[in-house]
Amino acid sequence: MARVPYVDDTTRPELKALADRIRAERGGRLFNLYKALLNNPKLAEGWLHLFTVIRQQSDLADQYRELAIMVIAVINGASYEYDQHVPFALKAGISQAQIDALPQWRNSTLFDAKQRAVLDYAECMTRSVHVPDEVFAPVGAHFDSRQVVELTATIGGYNLVSRFLEALKIDPER
C-alpha cells in the first residue's frame, strides 16, 4: 500500500489539464506513479517533462535506454519499474532471454560490446555513483557526446524513478 495518497484528478478540477497531458504522453493512462506525484502538481509537471525528453526526444536508441532502465530496476529491486518496462524493452528489440539474463549479465554471452558498455555504465552509476575511466571509456567509444549525455540522464533519472517508487511503496498497476 502506498505511503502517500493517490490523487484523483476527477475530484480536483484544477489538476484536470495536467492529468490529461500526462494521459496523452503516457499512453492514455494516469499511472499510480503520477497519481502519487500529483500530490505536488509542479513536481508532477517537471517529472513529466524530464521523462518525456528522456524517453521520446533523445537520439539514444530505444534498446540502450530500455536496457539501462531494466538493469537499474533489477539492481534496485524495483518491480514496478521492471514490470512497466518489459514491454518497452521487448518492443525495442531486447529479447526475453536477455531480459532474463540481466541479473547475471556479466556471465552471459547474450549481450554485444555496446550493450555491455551500457550495462556496465548503468550498474556502476547505480551502485557506486562514481564511474572509473575504464567503465566510461567503452561508452565514449560507442556513443557520441549527445548520446552519452542522454544515456547518463536516463540512468540518473531512472534511479530517481526506482527510488521514488520503492520508498513510497507505489502499488503496481492492475
C-alpha positions as CSV (number, residue, x, y, z in Angstrom):
1,M,0.0,0.0,0.0
2,A,1.4,3.4,-1.0
3,R,2.7,5.6,1.7
4,V,1.1,8.7,0.2
5,P,-2.4,9.1,-1.2
6,Y,-3.1,8.7,-4.9
7,V,-4.6,12.0,-6.2
8,D,-7.8,11.5,-8.1
9,D,-7.9,14.3,-10.7
10,T,-11.7,13.8,-11.1
11,T,-12.2,15.3,-7.6
12,R,-9.6,18.1,-8.2
13,P,-10.6,20.1,-11.2
14,E,-7.5,22.3,-11.0
15,L,-5.5,19.2,-11.9
16,K,-7.5,18.1,-15.0
17,A,-5.4,19.8,-17.6
18,L,-2.1,18.4,-16.2
19,A,-3.7,14.9,-15.7
20,D,-5.0,15.0,-19.3
21,R,-1.5,15.9,-20.5
22,I,0.0,13.0,-18.5
23,R,-2.5,10.6,-20.0
24,A,-1.8,11.9,-23.5
25,E,2.0,11.5,-23.1
26,R,1.8,8.1,-21.2
27,G,-0.5,6.0,-23.4
28,G,-3.9,7.2,-22.2
29,R,-3.5,6.2,-18.5
30,L,-2.8,8.0,-15.3
31,F,-0.4,5.6,-13.7
32,N,-0.1,5.2,-9.9
33,L,3.4,6.9,-10.1
34,Y,1.7,10.1,-11.5
35,K,-1.2,9.8,-9.1
36,A,1.4,10.0,-6.3
37,L,3.3,12.8,-7.9
38,L,0.1,14.8,-8.2
39,N,0.4,15.5,-4.5
40,N,2.7,18.2,-5.8
41,P,1.5,19.3,-9.3
42,K,4.6,21.3,-10.1
43,L,6.8,18.3,-9.3
44,A,4.5,16.1,-11.4
45,E,4.7,18.6,-14.3
46,G,8.5,18.8,-14.1
47,W,8.8,15.0,-13.9
48,L,6.6,14.5,-16.9
49,H,8.7,17.0,-18.9
50,L,12.0,15.4,-17.9
51,F,11.0,11.8,-18.7
52,T,9.2,12.8,-21.9
53,V,12.5,14.3,-23.1
54,I,14.4,11.2,-21.9
55,R,12.0,8.7,-23.5
56,Q,10.7,10.4,-26.6
57,Q,13.0,13.3,-27.5
58,S,16.5,11.9,-27.5
59,D,18.9,10.4,-30.1
60,L,19.8,7.4,-27.9
61,A,18.3,4.3,-29.5
62,D,15.4,2.8,-27.5
63,Q,17.2,-0.5,-27.0
64,Y,20.0,1.1,-25.0
65,R,17.7,3.3,-23.0
66,E,15.5,0.3,-22.1
67,L,18.5,-1.9,-21.3
68,A,19.8,0.7,-18.9
69,I,16.3,1.1,-17.3
70,M,15.8,-2.7,-16.9
71,V,19.2,-3.3,-15.3
72,I,18.6,-0.4,-12.9
73,A,15.2,-1.9,-11.9
74,V,16.9,-5.3,-11.3
75,I,19.7,-3.8,-9.2
76,N,17.3,-1.6,-7.2
77,G,14.7,-4.3,-6.8
78,A,12.1,-2.0,-8.3
79,S,9.5,-4.4,-9.5
80,Y,7.0,-1.7,-10.6
81,E,9.7,-0.1,-12.8
82,Y,10.7,-3.5,-14.1
83,D,7.2,-4.7,-15.0
84,Q,6.3,-1.4,-16.7
85,H,9.4,-1.5,-18.9
86,V,9.4,-5.2,-20.0
87,P,7.0,-4.4,-22.9
88,F,9.1,-1.4,-24.0
89,A,12.3,-3.4,-23.8
90,L,10.8,-6.2,-26.0
91,K,9.5,-3.6,-28.5
92,A,13.0,-2.0,-28.6
93,G,14.5,-5.4,-29.7
94,I,15.8,-6.7,-26.4
95,S,15.0,-10.4,-26.3
96,Q,13.2,-12.1,-23.4
97,A,16.3,-14.2,-22.9
98,Q,18.4,-11.0,-22.5
99,I,15.8,-9.6,-20.0
100,D,16.0,-12.9,-18.1
101,A,19.8,-12.7,-18.1
102,L,20.0,-9.2,-16.6
103,P,20.6,-10.3,-13.0
104,Q,23.8,-12.1,-14.2
105,W,24.5,-10.2,-17.3
106,R,28.3,-10.3,-16.8
107,N,28.2,-14.1,-17.1
108,S,26.0,-14.0,-20.2
109,T,27.0,-14.2,-23.9
110,L,23.7,-12.7,-25.0
111,F,25.0,-9.1,-25.0
112,D,27.3,-7.4,-27.5
113,A,30.1,-5.0,-26.7
114,K,27.9,-1.9,-27.0
115,Q,25.1,-3.4,-24.8
116,R,27.8,-4.5,-22.3
117,A,29.1,-0.9,-22.1
118,V,25.6,0.4,-21.3
119,L,25.1,-2.3,-18.7
120,D,28.4,-1.7,-17.0
121,Y,27.9,2.1,-17.0
122,A,24.3,1.8,-15.6
123,E,25.4,-0.7,-13.0
124,C,28.4,1.5,-11.9
125,M,26.3,4.6,-11.7
126,T,23.6,2.8,-9.8
127,R,25.8,1.0,-7.3
128,S,28.6,3.5,-6.7
129,V,27.8,6.8,-8.4
130,H,31.5,7.4,-9.3
131,V,32.4,6.0,-12.7
132,P,36.0,4.9,-13.3
133,D,37.6,5.8,-16.6
134,E,37.8,2.1,-17.6
135,V,34.0,1.9,-17.3
136,F,33.4,5.1,-19.1
137,A,35.8,4.5,-22.0
138,P,33.7,1.9,-23.8
139,V,30.6,4.2,-23.5
140,G,32.5,7.1,-25.0
141,A,33.8,4.8,-27.8
142,H,30.3,3.6,-28.8
143,F,28.2,6.8,-28.4
144,D,28.6,10.4,-29.4
145,S,28.6,13.2,-26.8
146,R,24.9,13.9,-27.1
147,Q,24.1,10.2,-26.7
148,V,26.4,9.9,-23.7
149,V,24.6,12.8,-22.0
150,E,21.2,11.2,-22.8
151,L,22.4,7.8,-21.5
152,T,23.7,9.4,-18.3
153,A,20.5,11.3,-17.8
154,T,18.5,8.2,-18.4
155,I,20.5,6.3,-15.8
156,G,20.3,9.1,-13.3
157,G,16.6,9.7,-14.0
158,Y,15.6,6.1,-13.7
159,N,17.5,5.7,-10.5
160,L,15.3,8.5,-9.2
161,V,12.2,6.7,-10.5
162,S,13.0,3.4,-8.8
163,R,13.9,5.2,-5.5
164,F,10.7,7.2,-5.6
165,L,8.6,4.1,-6.4
166,E,10.2,1.9,-3.7
167,A,10.4,4.5,-0.9
168,L,6.8,5.4,-1.3
169,K,5.7,1.8,-2.0
170,I,3.8,2.7,-5.1
171,D,1.4,-0.1,-6.0
172,P,1.8,-1.9,-9.3
173,E,-0.7,-1.2,-12.0
174,R,-3.7,-3.5,-12.3
